[in-house]
């Protein structure tokens, strides 16, 4: 029996890198480890690997910073 929570990758698109940087700060404040947050400035995407139960919090962070979920 596996009791390890399932991880999920959320991806969001941004127009300005400052949106992603602000979201990154908020995610760190939520307790997401920095090594689980990836900003790709060329593709204008931010990806975060989180336990499934944190999905609503991260979607809220995306929304607060104008980041559009891409999946």
N, CA, C and O atoms as CSV, one atom per row, in Angstrom:
chain,resi,resn,atom,element,x,y,z
A,1,UNK,N,N,0.844,-1.196,0.000
A,1,UNK,CA,C,0.000,0.000,0.000
A,1,UNK,C,C,0.884,1.252,0.000
A,1,UNK,O,O,1.745,1.412,0.865
A,2,UNK,N,N,0.665,2.116,-0.958
A,2,UNK,CA,C,1.452,3.336,-1.101
A,2,UNK,C,C,0.702,4.501,-0.465
A,2,UNK,O,O,-0.404,4.838,-0.886
A,3,UNK,N,N,1.312,5.117,0.557
A,3,UNK,CA,C,0.665,6.248,1.228
A,3,UNK,C,C,1.301,7.576,0.850
A,3,UNK,O,O,0.943,8.616,1.402
A,4,UNK,N,N,2.244,7.549,-0.087
A,4,UNK,CA,C,2.875,8.776,-0.548
A,4,UNK,C,C,1.884,9.560,-1.402
A,4,UNK,O,O,1.303,9.015,-2.341
A,5,UNK,N,N,1.686,10.863,-1.071
A,5,UNK,CA,C,0.749,11.650,-1.883
A,5,UNK,C,C,1.231,11.781,-3.326
A,5,UNK,O,O,2.431,11.864,-3.585
A,6,UNK,N,N,0.293,11.799,-4.247
A,6,UNK,CA,C,0.622,11.953,-5.664
A,6,UNK,C,C,1.044,13.391,-5.943
A,6,UNK,O,O,0.431,14.338,-5.451
A,7,UNK,N,N,2.087,13.536,-6.730
A,7,UNK,CA,C,2.516,14.866,-7.146
A,7,UNK,C,C,1.910,15.196,-8.497
A,7,UNK,O,O,1.597,14.314,-9.297
A,8,UNK,N,N,1.756,16.478,-8.724
A,8,UNK,CA,C,1.160,16.980,-9.951
A,8,UNK,C,C,2.010,18.151,-10.424
A,8,UNK,O,O,2.535,18.910,-9.609
A,9,UNK,N,N,2.146,18.296,-11.728
A,9,UNK,CA,C,2.842,19.453,-12.288
A,9,UNK,C,C,1.803,20.397,-12.862
A,9,UNK,O,O,1.011,20.020,-13.726
A,10,UNK,N,N,1.815,21.635,-12.372
A,10,UNK,CA,C,0.941,22.684,-12.909
A,10,UNK,C,C,1.803,23.621,-13.737
A,10,UNK,O,O,2.909,23.981,-13.334
A,11,UNK,N,N,1.296,24.009,-14.886
A,11,UNK,CA,C,2.008,24.914,-15.786
A,11,UNK,C,C,1.121,26.116,-16.062
A,11,UNK,O,O,-0.086,25.982,-16.269
A,12,UNK,N,N,1.731,27.285,-16.063
A,12,UNK,CA,C,0.997,28.499,-16.374
A,12,UNK,C,C,1.797,29.391,-17.299
A,12,UNK,O,O,3.027,29.392,-17.271
A,13,UNK,N,N,1.086,30.150,-18.118
A,13,UNK,CA,C,1.727,31.076,-19.037
A,13,UNK,C,C,1.636,32.504,-18.521
A,13,UNK,O,O,0.636,32.892,-17.916
A,14,UNK,N,N,2.676,33.272,-18.760
A,14,UNK,CA,C,2.699,34.671,-18.318
A,14,UNK,C,C,3.157,35.572,-19.457
A,14,UNK,O,O,3.798,35.121,-20.407
A,15,UNK,N,N,2.819,36.843,-19.346
A,15,UNK,CA,C,3.238,37.837,-20.340
A,15,UNK,C,C,4.556,38.499,-19.937
A,15,UNK,O,O,5.405,38.775,-20.785
A,16,UNK,N,N,4.718,38.750,-18.641
A,16,UNK,CA,C,5.879,39.469,-18.128
A,16,UNK,C,C,6.541,38.619,-17.052
A,16,UNK,O,O,5.852,38.062,-16.196
A,17,UNK,N,N,7.843,38.512,-17.081
A,17,UNK,CA,C,8.557,37.672,-16.123
A,17,UNK,C,C,8.316,38.117,-14.684
A,17,UNK,O,O,8.425,37.304,-13.766
A,18,UNK,N,N,7.992,39.382,-14.471
A,18,UNK,CA,C,7.716,39.844,-13.105
A,18,UNK,C,C,6.491,39.141,-12.515
A,18,UNK,O,O,6.418,38.936,-11.303
A,19,UNK,N,N,5.534,38.774,-13.364
A,19,UNK,CA,C,4.377,37.998,-12.881
A,19,UNK,C,C,4.857,36.673,-12.306
A,19,UNK,O,O,4.433,36.274,-11.221
A,20,UNK,N,N,5.730,35.997,-13.023
A,20,UNK,CA,C,6.233,34.699,-12.589
A,20,UNK,C,C,7.072,34.841,-11.326
A,20,UNK,O,O,6.982,34.005,-10.427
A,21,UNK,N,N,7.878,35.880,-11.248
A,21,UNK,CA,C,8.713,36.085,-10.053
A,21,UNK,C,C,7.856,36.345,-8.819
A,21,UNK,O,O,8.159,35.842,-7.737
A,22,UNK,N,N,6.787,37.128,-8.974
A,22,UNK,CA,C,5.888,37.396,-7.849
A,22,UNK,C,C,5.169,36.116,-7.430
A,22,UNK,O,O,5.016,35.855,-6.237
A,23,UNK,N,N,4.729,35.320,-8.399
A,23,UNK,CA,C,4.074,34.043,-8.097
A,23,UNK,C,C,5.059,33.109,-7.395
A,23,UNK,O,O,4.690,32.401,-6.459
A,24,UNK,N,N,6.293,33.111,-7.842
A,24,UNK,CA,C,7.347,32.289,-7.228
A,24,UNK,C,C,7.468,32.642,-5.748
A,24,UNK,O,O,7.514,31.747,-4.904
A,25,UNK,N,N,7.521,33.930,-5.425
A,25,UNK,CA,C,7.619,34.362,-4.021
A,25,UNK,C,C,6.425,33.870,-3.210
A,25,UNK,O,O,6.583,33.403,-2.082
A,26,UNK,N,N,5.233,33.976,-3.789
A,26,UNK,CA,C,4.032,33.521,-3.082
A,26,UNK,C,C,4.059,32.019,-2.844
A,26,UNK,O,O,3.663,31.551,-1.776
A,27,UNK,N,N,4.520,31.261,-3.830
A,27,UNK,CA,C,4.574,29.806,-3.675
A,27,UNK,C,C,5.570,29.407,-2.589
A,27,UNK,O,O,5.318,28.473,-1.827
A,28,UNK,N,N,6.696,30.108,-2.518
A,28,UNK,CA,C,7.669,29.863,-1.450
A,28,UNK,C,C,6.993,30.132,-0.098
A,28,UNK,O,O,7.177,29.369,0.850
A,29,UNK,N,N,6.217,31.210,-0.012
A,29,UNK,CA,C,5.508,31.541,1.219
A,29,UNK,C,C,4.496,30.458,1.602
A,29,UNK,O,O,4.233,30.244,2.785
A,30,UNK,N,N,3.926,29.773,0.596
A,30,UNK,CA,C,2.994,28.659,0.844
A,30,UNK,C,C,3.727,27.392,1.279
A,30,UNK,O,O,3.096,26.408,1.665
A,31,UNK,N,N,5.058,27.417,1.215
A,31,UNK,CA,C,5.828,26.251,1.631
A,31,UNK,C,C,6.260,25.342,0.503
A,31,UNK,O,O,6.744,24.238,0.752
A,32,UNK,N,N,6.093,25.790,-0.752
A,32,UNK,CA,C,6.555,24.992,-1.891
A,32,UNK,C,C,8.082,25.135,-1.953
A,32,UNK,O,O,8.586,26.258,-1.991
A,33,UNK,N,N,8.819,24.033,-1.964
A,33,UNK,CA,C,10.282,24.132,-2.056
A,33,UNK,C,C,10.712,24.808,-3.363
A,33,UNK,O,O,10.152,24.553,-4.429
A,34,UNK,N,N,11.707,25.663,-3.251
A,34,UNK,CA,C,12.177,26.420,-4.418
A,34,UNK,C,C,12.574,25.516,-5.576
A,34,UNK,O,O,12.379,25.874,-6.738
A,35,UNK,N,N,13.132,24.340,-5.269
A,35,UNK,CA,C,13.572,23.436,-6.334
A,35,UNK,C,C,12.409,22.778,-7.081
A,35,UNK,O,O,12.632,22.053,-8.050
A,36,UNK,N,N,11.181,23.022,-6.644
A,36,UNK,CA,C,9.991,22.478,-7.307
A,36,UNK,C,C,9.311,23.521,-8.204
A,36,UNK,O,O,8.267,23.247,-8.796
A,37,UNK,N,N,9.908,24.718,-8.301
A,37,UNK,CA,C,9.326,25.808,-9.089
A,37,UNK,C,C,10.310,26.164,-10.204
A,37,UNK,O,O,11.483,26.439,-9.951
A,38,UNK,N,N,9.810,26.154,-11.437
A,38,UNK,CA,C,10.662,26.408,-12.597
A,38,UNK,C,C,10.067,27.520,-13.452
A,38,UNK,O,O,8.899,27.459,-13.839
A,39,UNK,N,N,10.872,28.532,-13.743
A,39,UNK,CA,C,10.441,29.625,-14.619
A,39,UNK,C,C,11.237,29.525,-15.914
A,39,UNK,O,O,12.468,29.547,-15.905
A,40,UNK,N,N,10.519,29.414,-17.024
A,40,UNK,CA,C,11.143,29.377,-18.349
A,40,UNK,C,C,10.817,30.712,-19.029
A,40,UNK,O,O,9.731,30.902,-19.577
A,41,UNK,N,N,11.780,31.618,-18.978
A,41,UNK,CA,C,11.560,32.963,-19.526
A,41,UNK,C,C,11.384,32.948,-21.041
A,41,UNK,O,O,10.638,33.767,-21.578
A,42,UNK,N,N,12.052,32.037,-21.736
A,42,UNK,CA,C,11.933,31.973,-23.198
A,42,UNK,C,C,10.536,31.531,-23.632
A,42,UNK,O,O,9.967,32.090,-24.569
A,43,UNK,N,N,9.990,30.530,-22.950
A,43,UNK,CA,C,8.662,30.014,-23.295
A,43,UNK,C,C,7.542,30.757,-22.573
A,43,UNK,O,O,6.360,30.546,-22.846
A,44,UNK,N,N,7.937,31.636,-21.642
A,44,UNK,CA,C,6.980,32.390,-20.818
A,44,UNK,C,C,6.045,31.443,-20.069
A,44,UNK,O,O,4.822,31.580,-20.100
A,45,UNK,N,N,6.675,30.473,-19.390
A,45,UNK,CA,C,5.931,29.491,-18.608
A,45,UNK,C,C,6.529,29.364,-17.215
A,45,UNK,O,O,7.730,29.536,-17.008
A,46,UNK,N,N,5.658,29.060,-16.276
A,46,UNK,CA,C,6.091,28.703,-14.937
A,46,UNK,C,C,5.507,27.327,-14.649
A,46,UNK,O,O,4.335,27.068,-14.921
A,47,UNK,N,N,6.337,26.450,-14.097
A,47,UNK,CA,C,5.903,25.094,-13.751
A,47,UNK,C,C,6.195,24.878,-12.284
A,47,UNK,O,O,7.212,25.333,-11.760
A,48,UNK,N,N,5.288,24.176,-11.632
A,48,UNK,CA,C,5.471,23.862,-10.220
A,48,UNK,C,C,5.024,22.428,-9.981
A,48,UNK,O,O,3.961,22.004,-10.432
A,49,UNK,N,N,5.863,21.695,-9.259
A,49,UNK,CA,C,5.557,20.307,-8.904
A,49,UNK,C,C,5.094,20.313,-7.456
A,49,UNK,O,O,5.839,20.685,-6.550
A,50,UNK,N,N,3.838,19.891,-7.254
A,50,UNK,CA,C,3.214,19.984,-5.936
A,50,UNK,C,C,2.434,18.718,-5.616
A,50,UNK,O,O,2.069,17.958,-6.513
A,51,UNK,N,N,2.179,18.496,-4.321
A,51,UNK,CA,C,1.220,17.451,-3.976
A,51,UNK,C,C,-0.156,17.852,-4.509
A,51,UNK,O,O,-0.514,19.030,-4.491
A,52,UNK,N,N,-0.905,16.892,-4.971
A,52,UNK,CA,C,-2.204,17.149,-5.607
A,52,UNK,C,C,-3.108,18.038,-4.755
A,52,UNK,O,O,-3.834,18.872,-5.296
A,53,UNK,N,N,-3.076,17.874,-3.441
A,53,UNK,CA,C,-3.980,18.642,-2.579
A,53,UNK,C,C,-3.662,20.138,-2.533
A,53,UNK,O,O,-4.481,20.917,-2.045
A,54,UNK,N,N,-2.494,20.558,-3.027
A,54,UNK,CA,C,-2.152,21.982,-3.056
A,54,UNK,C,C,-2.565,22.658,-4.367
A,54,UNK,O,O,-2.341,23.856,-4.541
A,55,UNK,N,N,-3.158,21.911,-5.274
A,55,UNK,CA,C,-3.561,22.459,-6.567
A,55,UNK,C,C,-4.416,23.721,-6.438
A,55,UNK,O,O,-4.124,24.703,-7.120
A,56,UNK,N,N,-5.461,23.745,-5.596
A,56,UNK,CA,C,-6.277,24.968,-5.508
A,56,UNK,C,C,-5.475,26.196,-5.063
A,56,UNK,O,O,-5.708,27.296,-5.565
A,57,UNK,N,N,-4.539,26.021,-4.133
A,57,UNK,CA,C,-3.724,27.146,-3.671
A,57,UNK,C,C,-2.868,27.705,-4.803
A,57,UNK,O,O,-2.752,28.921,-4.960
A,58,UNK,N,N,-2.275,26.819,-5.583
A,58,UNK,CA,C,-1.390,27.275,-6.654
A,58,UNK,C,C,-2.201,27.903,-7.785
A,58,UNK,O,O,-1.767,28.888,-8.384
A,59,UNK,N,N,-3.360,27.351,-8.078
A,59,UNK,CA,C,-4.224,27.987,-9.089
A,59,UNK,C,C,-4.629,29.392,-8.636
A,59,UNK,O,O,-4.741,30.302,-9.457
A,60,UNK,N,N,-4.844,29.565,-7.343
A,60,UNK,CA,C,-5.169,30.893,-6.807
A,60,UNK,C,C,-3.981,31.841,-6.984
A,60,UNK,O,O,-4.158,32.995,-7.373
A,61,UNK,N,N,-2.775,31.356,-6.699
A,61,UNK,CA,C,-1.565,32.171,-6.899
A,61,UNK,C,C,-1.450,32.563,-8.369
A,61,UNK,O,O,-1.193,33.725,-8.683
A,62,UNK,N,N,-1.639,31.599,-9.272
A,62,UNK,CA,C,-1.602,31.916,-10.704
A,62,UNK,C,C,-2.602,33.036,-11.015
A,62,UNK,O,O,-2.257,34.020,-11.668
A,63,UNK,N,N,-3.830,32.879,-10.546
A,63,UNK,CA,C,-4.870,33.876,-10.812
A,63,UNK,C,C,-4.538,35.241,-10.240
A,63,UNK,O,O,-4.800,36.266,-10.869
A,64,UNK,N,N,-3.959,35.254,-9.044
A,64,UNK,CA,C,-3.601,36.526,-8.403
A,64,UNK,C,C,-2.563,37.308,-9.194
A,64,UNK,O,O,-2.468,38.528,-9.065
A,65,UNK,N,N,-1.788,36.608,-10.008
A,65,UNK,CA,C,-0.702,37.261,-10.758
A,65,UNK,C,C,-0.947,37.268,-12.254
A,65,UNK,O,O,-0.033,37.563,-13.024
A,66,UNK,N,N,-2.173,36.946,-12.688
A,66,UNK,CA,C,-2.510,36.993,-14.104
A,66,UNK,C,C,-1.847,35.911,-14.923
A,66,UNK,O,O,-1.635,36.078,-16.124
A,67,UNK,N,N,-1.516,34.797,-14.282
A,67,UNK,CA,C,-0.904,33.666,-14.980
A,67,UNK,C,C,-2.022,32.724,-15.404
A,67,UNK,O,O,-2.863,32.334,-14.594
A,68,UNK,N,N,-2.018,32.366,-16.678
A,68,UNK,CA,C,-3.063,31.499,-17.231
A,68,UNK,C,C,-2.637,30.042,-17.165
A,68,UNK,O,O,-1.622,29.677,-17.758
A,69,UNK,N,N,-3.386,29.195,-16.456
A,69,UNK,CA,C,-3.049,27.770,-16.442
A,69,UNK,C,C,-3.085,27.218,-17.868
A,69,UNK,O,O,-3.995,27.529,-18.637
A,70,UNK,N,N,-2.099,26.406,-18.211
A,70,UNK,CA,C,-2.048,25.843,-19.564
A,70,UNK,C,C,-2.408,24.375,-19.575
A,70,UNK,O,O,-2.458,23.755,-20.637
A,71,UNK,N,N,-2.661,23.808,-18.401
A,71,UNK,CA,C,-3.094,22.408,-18.340
A,71,UNK,C,C,-3.905,22.178,-17.102
A,71,UNK,O,O,-4.364,21.062,-16.863
